[in-house]
């Protein structure tokens, strides 16, 4: 089955790039489990956000964004992935998840792309990335296989964030939804 990038992601196909050995080795049941985990967590977030927004407004405050409210959303997704996919386990140390000997992280980013903390050290982790918009709507779910530090923007002195560079990483991306 050929993967096609949806229009809302800044990635396109290139026949000249080398595909990582792990690319695509996620099973259909794992894909389904990841998608169910993400959709379930976002449904809970949407319900929470709709319930608390009127309370903030009643007291004259602007409600915080759903992203601020959902600081631990990635942890809920990780727990749900473990629940739905017997191949995933709680990760050791700083890793969110593990699958065999592979290290996995769940990242939630507004709109498209992937951003990480400047101090993050990237060394062949696999990222499950959820892009959302309009506070609680899932835009896309994708995997960045075997991430490398070189896939991200350079570290800058006065910035705390680095961004995925599409030209350096597109061959390692698999779209799930």
SVG drawing of the C-alpha trace seen along z (x, -y; Angstrom):
<svg xmlns="http://www.w3.org/2000/svg" viewBox="-21 -40 45 48">
<polyline fill="none" stroke="black" stroke-width="0.4" points="0.0,0.0 1.5,-3.3 1.5,-6.1 0.3,-9.5 0.9,-12.7 -2.3,-14.7 -2.3,-18.4 -2.2,-19.7 1.4,-18.4 4.4,-20.1 5.9,-16.9 5.9,-15.4 7.2,-12.3 10.7,-12.1 12.1,-9.0 15.7,-10.1 15.7,-9.7 16.7,-6.5 13.9,-5.0 14.9,-4.0 14.9,-0.3 12.1,-0.6 9.8,-2.6 6.4,-1.0 7.0,1.9 4.1,0.8 1.2,3.3 -2.3,2.4 -3.5,3.3 -0.9,0.9 -1.9,-1.9 -5.5,-1.4 -4.6,-1.3 -2.6,-4.5 -5.4,-6.3 -8.0,-5.1 -5.8,-6.3 -5.4,-9.7 -9.0,-10.1 -10.2,-9.0 -7.9,-11.5 -8.9,-14.3 -12.6,-13.5 -12.1,-13.8 -10.2,-17.1 -13.0,-18.5 -15.6,-17.6 -13.5,-19.2 -12.8,-22.3 -16.5,-22.8 -17.4,-22.4 -15.0,-24.8 -15.0,-27.6 -18.4,-29.0 -17.1,-29.1 -14.1,-31.2 -16.3,-33.5 -18.9,-33.9 -16.1,-35.3 -14.9,-37.6 -11.7,-35.7 -10.5,-34.5 -10.4,-30.7 -6.9,-29.2 -6.2,-27.3 -7.0,-23.6 -3.3,-23.0 -2.6,-24.7 -5.4,-22.7 -4.1,-19.5 -0.5,-19.6 -0.7,-15.9 -2.6,-14.9 0.5,-13.0 0.7,-11.0 -3.0,-10.0 -2.3,-9.0 0.7,-6.9 -1.3,-5.0 -4.0,-4.4 -1.6,-3.1 -0.2,-0.7 -3.8,0.4 -4.7,0.9 -1.4,2.3 0.2,5.2 3.5,4.5 4.0,1.1 5.1,0.8 6.0,-2.0 9.4,-3.4 12.4,-3.4 14.1,-6.6 13.2,-9.6 11.4,-7.5 7.7,-7.7 7.1,-4.3 9.0,-1.3 8.3,1.2 10.8,4.0 14.2,2.2 12.8,-0.9 12.3,-4.1 9.1,-6.1 7.9,-9.5 4.4,-11.0 4.4,-14.7 1.4,-17.0 1.9,-20.1 -0.5,-22.7 -1.2,-22.9 1.6,-20.9 5.1,-19.9 7.0,-19.0 8.8,-21.1 11.0,-19.9 12.8,-21.4 16.2,-22.9 17.9,-20.7 16.4,-17.4 19.0,-15.0 17.7,-13.1 19.1,-9.7 17.0,-7.3 13.8,-7.7 10.5,-7.2 8.0,-9.9 4.2,-9.6 3.2,-13.1 -0.3,-14.5 -1.1,-17.7 -4.3,-19.5 -6.1,-22.8 -9.1,-24.7 -8.0,-23.7 -9.4,-20.2 -9.6,-18.9 -7.1,-16.3 -5.4,-17.4 -3.0,-14.5 -1.2,-11.6 2.2,-10.5 5.4,-8.8 8.9,-10.1 11.0,-7.0 14.6,-6.9 14.8,-10.6 18.2,-12.2 19.4,-15.5 20.2,-16.7 16.5,-16.5 15.9,-19.6 16.7,-23.2 20.0,-24.3 20.2,-25.2 20.0,-29.0 21.2,-30.9 18.0,-32.7 15.4,-30.1 14.1,-27.2 12.6,-25.3 13.7,-23.5 11.7,-22.6 11.6,-19.6 13.1,-20.4 11.1,-18.8 13.8,-18.5 16.0,-16.6 13.4,-14.3 10.7,-13.5 12.0,-10.0 11.5,-9.1 7.9,-10.1 4.9,-7.8 1.4,-9.2 -1.2,-7.3 -4.1,-9.7"/>
</svg>
